[in-house]
Amino acid sequence: MSISGQGKFITFFCAILDGAARRLTYCNAGYNPPILISAQGELRTLDRGEAVLGEFESGSYDQQEIELRPGDHRLYSPTE
């Protein structure tokens, strides 16, 4: 059952960068998976995520964590 009424929902992506620890912690709720781009042009898709916000009465939104490698410096977020 939808909690937002009439099929309304939003997608959401949030990330916290810890530069000292070289760590990116993120949570994705139905958003297009962002892409981490290294200095060498290597692409890493942050494809772990959960359902969109507002569609279900209950839900679990787990955070994911990745270790950043030397040269990881751009985060590209494709949108519609």
C-alpha positions in Angstrom: 0.0 0.0 0.0 1.4 3.4 -0.9 1.9 5.9 1.9 2.1 8.9 -0.4 -1.2 8.5 -2.2 -1.9 7.9 -5.8 1.4 6.4 -6.7 3.6 9.4 -5.8 7.2 8.6 -4.8 10.7 10.1 -5.0 14.1 8.7 -5.7 16.9 9.6 -3.4 20.7 9.3 -3.2 22.8 10.5 -0.3 26.6 10.0 0.3 29.0 11.0 3.0 32.7 11.3 2.0 35.4 10.6 4.6 38.5 11.8 2.8 40.9 11.0 5.6 39.7 7.4 5.8 39.3 7.2 2.0 35.7 6.0 2.4 32.4 6.8 0.8 29.2 5.8 2.6 26.0 6.0 0.7 22.3 5.0 0.6 20.3 4.8 -2.6 16.5 4.7 -2.7 15.6 4.0 -6.3 17.9 6.6 -7.9 19.9 5.8 -11.0 23.2 4.2 -9.8 25.9 6.8 -9.6 29.3 6.0 -11.3 32.6 6.6 -9.6 35.3 7.5 -12.1 39.0 7.0 -11.4 41.9 9.1 -12.7 42.6 6.3 -15.2 39.0 6.4 -16.5 37.9 3.2 -14.7 34.2 3.1 -13.9 32.7 1.6 -10.7 28.9 1.6 -10.5 27.4 2.1 -7.1 24.6 -0.2 -7.9 23.5 -1.4 -4.4 20.2 0.2 -3.3 16.7 -0.1 -2.1 13.1 0.8 -3.2 11.9 4.3 -3.9 10.7 6.5 -1.0 7.0 6.8 -0.5 5.8 3.7 -2.3 5.6 1.4 0.7 4.4 1.8 4.3 7.5 0.2 5.7 11.0 -0.2 4.3 14.6 -0.7 5.1 17.2 1.5 3.7 20.7 0.1 4.4 23.8 2.1 3.9 26.6 0.8 1.7 30.3 1.6 2.1 33.1 1.5 -0.4 36.8 2.1 0.0 38.2 4.8 -2.3 41.3 4.0 -4.2 44.0 6.5 -5.2 42.7 8.4 -8.2 39.0 8.0 -7.4 37.9 11.5 -7.7 34.7 12.0 -9.6 31.2 10.8 -8.9 28.8 11.0 -11.9 25.1 10.8 -11.2 23.0 10.2 -14.3 19.5 11.6 -14.2 16.5 11.3 -16.4 
